[in-house]
């Protein structure tokens, strides 16, 4: 079953990832609710960062590369533990799903 958004059903595939990216911010709370997550500013920081990565690379990074890049962006946080607080169910996958992006390659991106 897909995701209802703006009166239409968006197709999802394996593990409920959207098959096509949706960059509208309004979809994120809908997707987050399915994951029992209430979005905060830190969630939005990660979501926007992932969307930028997807637009630039055509995919999202794996967890290790995600941590490294986020630490370069903002070194004020321990991103490894913080990502697990924000997205407790496999951060590199759950964050991508909530961002409205397709399923990452392999174990979660490049």
One Martini backbone bead per residue (centre of mass of N, CA, C, O) as a GRO file, in nm:
protein
  110
    1UNK     BB    1   0.098   0.034   0.020
    2UNK     BB    2   0.074   0.357   0.009
    3UNK     BB    3   0.073   0.716   0.007
    4UNK     BB    4  -0.116   0.972   0.115
    5UNK     BB    5  -0.108   1.268  -0.109
    6UNK     BB    6  -0.293   1.508  -0.225
    7UNK     BB    7  -0.515   1.276  -0.316
    8UNK     BB    8  -0.278   1.066  -0.358
    9UNK     BB    9  -0.113   0.768  -0.440
   10UNK     BB   10   0.194   0.673  -0.338
   11UNK     BB   11   0.443   0.477  -0.428
   12UNK     BB   12   0.561   0.179  -0.278
   13UNK     BB   13   0.799  -0.034  -0.152
   14UNK     BB   14   1.029  -0.153   0.001
   15UNK     BB   15   0.989  -0.060   0.327
   16UNK     BB   16   0.814   0.207   0.243
   17UNK     BB   17   0.943   0.335   0.007
   18UNK     BB   18   0.964   0.556  -0.214
   19UNK     BB   19   1.000   0.552  -0.563
   20UNK     BB   20   0.972   0.865  -0.551
   21UNK     BB   21   1.061   1.169  -0.495
   22UNK     BB   22   0.968   1.403  -0.224
   23UNK     BB   23   1.010   1.763  -0.148
   24UNK     BB   24   0.780   1.812   0.028
   25UNK     BB   25   0.742   1.903   0.355
   26UNK     BB   26   0.444   1.791   0.407
   27UNK     BB   27   0.524   1.476   0.404
   28UNK     BB   28   0.699   1.423   0.659
   29UNK     BB   29   0.483   1.404   0.887
   30UNK     BB   30   0.342   1.160   0.763
   31UNK     BB   31   0.590   0.968   0.769
   32UNK     BB   32   0.658   1.005   1.071
   33UNK     BB   33   0.394   0.895   1.191
   34UNK     BB   34   0.446   0.601   1.089
   35UNK     BB   35   0.718   0.612   1.296
   36UNK     BB   36   0.665   0.770   1.564
   37UNK     BB   37   0.749   1.078   1.481
   38UNK     BB   38   0.854   1.394   1.599
   39UNK     BB   39   0.943   1.680   1.458
   40UNK     BB   40   1.244   1.855   1.457
   41UNK     BB   41   1.501   2.051   1.382
   42UNK     BB   42   1.699   1.809   1.358
   43UNK     BB   43   1.537   1.652   1.157
   44UNK     BB   44   1.534   1.874   0.936
   45UNK     BB   45   1.834   1.886   0.894
   46UNK     BB   46   1.859   1.594   0.790
   47UNK     BB   47   1.651   1.600   0.565
   48UNK     BB   48   1.782   1.829   0.396
   49UNK     BB   49   2.053   1.693   0.365
   50UNK     BB   50   1.953   1.437   0.219
   51UNK     BB   51   1.828   1.582  -0.021
   52UNK     BB   52   2.089   1.708  -0.121
   53UNK     BB   53   2.237   1.441  -0.165
   54UNK     BB   54   2.038   1.323  -0.369
   55UNK     BB   55   2.059   1.548  -0.581
   56UNK     BB   56   2.378   1.518  -0.619
   57UNK     BB   57   2.402   1.170  -0.622
   58UNK     BB   58   2.125   0.981  -0.639
   59UNK     BB   59   2.182   0.935  -0.328
   60UNK     BB   60   2.252   0.802  -0.015
   61UNK     BB   61   2.424   0.760   0.258
   62UNK     BB   62   2.575   0.590   0.464
   63UNK     BB   63   2.625   0.594   0.792
   64UNK     BB   64   2.925   0.666   0.799
   65UNK     BB   65   2.908   0.903   0.591
   66UNK     BB   66   2.695   1.061   0.742
   67UNK     BB   67   2.853   1.124   0.996
   68UNK     BB   68   3.095   1.263   0.869
   69UNK     BB   69   2.935   1.492   0.724
   70UNK     BB   70   2.783   1.606   0.971
   71UNK     BB   71   3.042   1.681   1.131
   72UNK     BB   72   3.130   1.892   0.918
   73UNK     BB   73   2.872   2.072   0.949
   74UNK     BB   74   2.835   1.971   1.278
   75UNK     BB   75   3.045   1.953   1.570
   76UNK     BB   76   2.836   1.976   1.829
   77UNK     BB   77   2.781   1.667   1.770
   78UNK     BB   78   2.699   1.329   1.827
   79UNK     BB   79   2.582   1.177   1.556
   80UNK     BB   80   2.549   0.885   1.620
   81UNK     BB   81   2.363   0.914   1.872
   82UNK     BB   82   2.165   1.127   1.759
   83UNK     BB   83   2.043   0.958   1.529
   84UNK     BB   84   1.922   0.742   1.724
   85UNK     BB   85   1.728   0.944   1.857
   86UNK     BB   86   1.579   1.040   1.599
   87UNK     BB   87   1.639   0.738   1.443
   88UNK     BB   88   1.603   0.430   1.591
   89UNK     BB   89   1.549   0.280   1.296
   90UNK     BB   90   1.784   0.303   1.115
   91UNK     BB   91   1.886   0.603   1.023
   92UNK     BB   92   1.968   0.568   0.710
   93UNK     BB   93   1.660   0.481   0.656
   94UNK     BB   94   1.448   0.637   0.818
   95UNK     BB   95   1.529   0.921   0.722
   96UNK     BB   96   1.476   0.869   0.422
   97UNK     BB   97   1.180   0.798   0.441
   98UNK     BB   98   1.093   1.075   0.576
   99UNK     BB   99   1.218   1.251   0.331
  100UNK     BB  100   1.101   1.110   0.056
  101UNK     BB  101   1.290   0.872  -0.031
  102UNK     BB  102   1.443   0.635  -0.170
  103UNK     BB  103   1.593   0.355  -0.147
  104UNK     BB  104   1.879   0.256  -0.053
  105UNK     BB  105   2.162   0.126  -0.118
  106UNK     BB  106   2.213  -0.148   0.018
  107UNK     BB  107   2.315  -0.044   0.345
  108UNK     BB  108   2.278   0.281   0.283
  109UNK     BB  109   2.447   0.372   0.037
  110UNK     BB  110   2.764   0.531  -0.030
   0.00000   0.00000   0.00000
